[in-house]
Structure formats: C-alpha cells, structure tokens
C-alpha cells in the first residue's frame, strides 16, 4: 500500500485519469474519490493538460484508479458506502449536456446526462461516435439529472439509456433552456480550485 503523496511522473501522466472522469464512471462524487484515495494512502495530483485548454486538472494514475475502483466496489458490496458518506458533502455541481452524436449522418440522435468533466465525457463518447459534439450545456447539480432528462426527452424516441432521437434538437435545447431558467443558479468550481490537491511543483 502506498502512503503519502504519490506524484504522477511524466511517463505515468500518459496513463492517468481525471478524478472528475473517474467519479463520472463510478456514478459518485469527486469528494468520495478523494476520500477513498486518502484512506488508501494515495494522492491525486494537479497538472496542466494541453488537451483541456491548459487547465489544472486533478489526476490519479491508472494504477491508483484501479485501486480506487476496487475499494469503491468492495464498499458498495459490503454496504459500507452509504448515505453517511454523501451527507458529509454538498451535491456535486457540474454540467448537464446535450450531445449530438452524428451531426451529418443522424442529426436527430442525441445523448443527454450529467458530468463534472465536459472534456473527459466528450472524449469518452467519441470512442463510439467520433463526430459527437456538444449542442448545449447547462450548469447543473447532480440531483437534477433525472428531472432534466425527463424534460428534454419528453415525447421523443428512446433508443438506449440516455440516448434519444427527436425531430428537432433545437426543441430539446429550448426545453433545456426553460428547465434550467427556473432552477437556482449554479457555480461550477474548476479542478484548479481543489486546494486539497497539490500541483506537481508543490509535491516536488
């Protein structure tokens, strides 16, 4: 078991994953990922990512991510990770997105959902839909996701989980604008604002 800071080297950086992306994958909060990492003696690291506009992003190595996944799964099976973990934190604030999956060949097919990592989520979807683009994003709280999906997807054909086909994406955007216009304002905190995560320079 690793203890103390675990800086990501330049070689490991090519095999790292953003904490926000890992949280999205596991369907949990970034704070829980940090909490599990701390319990395992692992340390996330902030570094600037050229592919994300040179922003400071909290990352963990793939090896550490695998350990966190295992610990998360074990906790879920044993019932250790329940509402008590979540109660320590306010719900994550992120983005609700509408992705047009095939702008040229199937422009009416779209995917909606919540993420705290817009760049990472789009990269993930482009693995299966290389031309996917964001049609619109809205600041959102994770707890609003289900209601937002029901609103945007009302009256359209459901193809898969969170994947739909409608006559007009503009209509879906209009529904989204209406939904979020009546919700409280949300300030999405960037990864660079996570004071608990050192940068490479601070760790060195």
N, C-alpha and C positions, 0 to 999 in steps of 0.2 A: 504494500500500500504506500502510495506517495504521500508525503507530508510537506506542508509549507508551500510557498509559491512554486508554480510549475510553468515557467516561461515557455512560450512557443518559439522554437527556433525557426530560422528561415526555411529549413527543409520541412519541418513539421507544418509550417503555415500553409503549404500546398495541400495538406491533408487535414485541415481544420474545418470546423463548422461553427457558424454563428450561434450564440446562445439563444437568440430570438428564433432562429430557424429550428433549433433542437426543441425549444418549447412548443413551437407550432406542430412539429412532428409528433410529439407526445401528447398534445392537446392539454397543455398545462400552462402555468405562469412562468415567466422568466425568473421571478424570485424563488420559485420552488427549485428550479435548476441550480441557481446559486446556492441554495440551502443544501441540496443533495451533494453538490460539489464540495462544499465546506465540510460536510460530515465525512466525506471520503478523503479529505485532505488534498483535494485538487483545487487548482487556481485558474480561473479564467484570465484571459489577457486581452487588453485593448491594443489594436494595431490599426493603422490606416489601410483601407482597402481601395486600390485604384479602380476596381470594378464597381465600387459603390460611391463614386464621386469623392474618393479620398477621405471618407468619413472614418472616425474612430469607431470600430465595431468590437464588441466583446466576443471573443472566440474561445473555444476549447479544442484541444487536439482530438483527432478521431479516436485515439485510444481512450482518452478521458471521456469522450462522448459515449463510447461503448460501455464504460463502467457506469456512467450515469443512467443509461438506458436500462442496464441490468438492475441497478438499485431501485429505479422507478418501478420496474415490472415486479420486483420482489415485494416492494411496499404495497403495490396495488393488490397483489395476490393475497398478502397477509392482512390487508385492511389497515395497515399502519398509516398510510397516507390518506387521510380523510379530510373532513371539513375543518378540522383544527389547524391543519397546515395552511389552508386557504384563508382562514379567518385572521391570520396574522398580517395579511396584506390586503390592500385595496385591489379591486379587479384590474387586470392589465388594460391599458389604453393603447390602442393601435389603429388599424385601418380596416374598414370594410371595403372590399374591392369587387369590381365587375370586370372580368377579363373576357375579351373577345378571343375565342380560341383559334378560329380560322377566318381571318378577315376577308380573304379572297374567295376561298372555296366554299365556306359555310358561314357567312357573316352573321347569321341569326343565332348561332350556337354560342352560349356563354357560360362562364363559371363564376360563382359568387362565393364569398366567405370572409372570414376574419383572419388577419395576420398582424404580427408585430414587426414583421420583416418583409417589406414590399419587394426588395430586390431578390432576396432569397426565395420567396414564394414564386415570383415570376420565372426565375431560373429553373425551379422545380417543375413547373408546368410546361416549360419549353422543352423538357426532356421528351414529352409525348406530343406536344403541339408547338413545333419550333417557331411558328409565326405569331404566337399569342401576344397580345398587347393589352395593357390596361385601357379600358374605355372610360372608367371613372373610379376614383377612390374617395372615401369619406372618413374623417376622424371618427373613431368608434370605440366603445367599450365591449369587451368580450361577451358580457352578459346580454348585449343587444343582438347578437348574431342571428339567433333563431328568428326573432321578430323581423329583422331586416330581410332575411332570406324570404320569409313568407310574403313580405310586402313586394319585393322586387319580382318574385316569381309567380305572383298571383295571375292565374289564367293562362299560363304558358305550359308547354310540354316539358315534363321532366324526363331527362334521358338517363342520368346517373345521379349519384349523390352530389348535390350542389351543382349539377350541370343541366342546363335547360336550353330549349330552343323557342324563340318567340318571333313574332312578326317584325318587331322593331326594337332594337337596342336603345333607341332614343326614348322609347316609352319606359323601358326598365330604368334608365337613368333618371327620367322625370319622377318616377315613383320613389327612387332612392333620394332624390333631392327633397321631395315632400316629406319623406320619413325622417330624414336627419335634420330638417329645418325645425321640427318640433321637439327634438331631443336636446338635452343640456349640452353646452359647449364642452369640447374635449381638447386637452392639451397633450399631444403625443410627445413624450420625452425621448430624446435620441439616446442611442447607446453611449454616446460620449458623456452623457450626464450621469452614468452609473459610477459614483465615486468609489464604490467598494471594489471596483475592478481596476487594477493598476495598468499603466501602459508599459510597453517593453522597456522604455527608458527608466521608469520608476522602479521596475523589478530588477533592472540591472544595476 
